[in-house]
Amino acid sequence: MINNDIIKQNNLACENILLTKEEFTNARSGVFNIKLTPTKYVPNDWFEKNLKNHKILCLYSGGQKHIHLLAASGAIVTVYDTNHNQLKEDEKFAKENNLMISTVEGDMTNLEIFKDNFFDMIFCPLSDAYIPDILPIFKECHRILKSGGKFLFSSINSFTKHNQTLEDLIGGQTLAGFHINGFYEDSNNTCHDNFKYFATKAIK
């Protein structure tokens, strides 16, 4: 099982605020900026130019800004999280703005609910520090992605408060069958921590 207290704390490192009207309008036109780590935006070329009807799984990121941006851009978004209240907020936002967002309450260590080769992309920000073994999750993400699908993942690169090693976090993706072809590092100077972060783009 996953430590939900750590999830709440860790989610503060990611954006968890409402969209501005300008951001929403721009996303409707396919223009958006999304973060996997605290300060840097994901490179635009990590996303397809047109996300309309792309099936995207936002893994353990309920209530966060990127969900609404991706849905506003035309994607069909599924949010998988343990936080009931955040999922309800996502459902409310989707209803008010006529967006294709569905929510599933569950533990990311169990993705059996999802079919093989179903999603075009999985977006997983900073959700691994409290998981004993990340490799089974990488394998499940590989299973439920379509061939050519993208896995966008980020983690805290800290060995003092972390259960995984870089061999687990990067090598584990390749062991699961992914091909990593994007990488960047980041830091957070606003939360009074010394953590370093990284993000990867991997292809099935």
Phi, psi and omega in degrees: 000162186252144181280105184290334177296321178291324178302312181300317180293317183292325180296340178293339179284342178256164179291132180219053185229164180287154176286149168280163179300321180295317179297319180295315180297317179297319180296325176301333179265006178087012181249118181204160174235127185231144180248136169261337180235173190300322189239331185269141174279146174297133178305139182302326184282001171282345179251154171293151181295329179233113182263008183302126179067009172290134179271115185239129174261118173264105190266117180057055179213036181301140177079004185263157190300322186296332177301312183289324178295314181296319179292321179296332180282355177111359180286155173264107192255132171247127179254125181241118187202163176267346187275103184299316183295319178294321178297321178295323177296320177295320178297318179297314180298318180298316181294317182292333186243011176056051181251154180269082178234124172243151183237145177226126179269121182182174183265129185293348175283357178226101180250021184297340181296337186264143182284158173297146171052046187255316187266149174275333180205147172239131180244114188229093183266122167048057185232018189247350190294341184247018179254126183299322184219112184278337186302315178301328179289319175301318180296319179292321177297321177297320181297316188273353175276146172290160173300129184087357180291158185251141175242108179259120192224144174221158184207161171277123178269070180225131182260005179266329181230049186215139180273344186248160173255168176298328176298321176293313192283327179256308177299327180297327178293319179291324177297328179285349178112001180279154172247113182277123179227023174204140183202139168207161180248162181206167174219170181230110182261003185257346184253014177058042176232167179250020183290147169249148183234159171215159178228146178230149169247124180234148183243138174278000000 
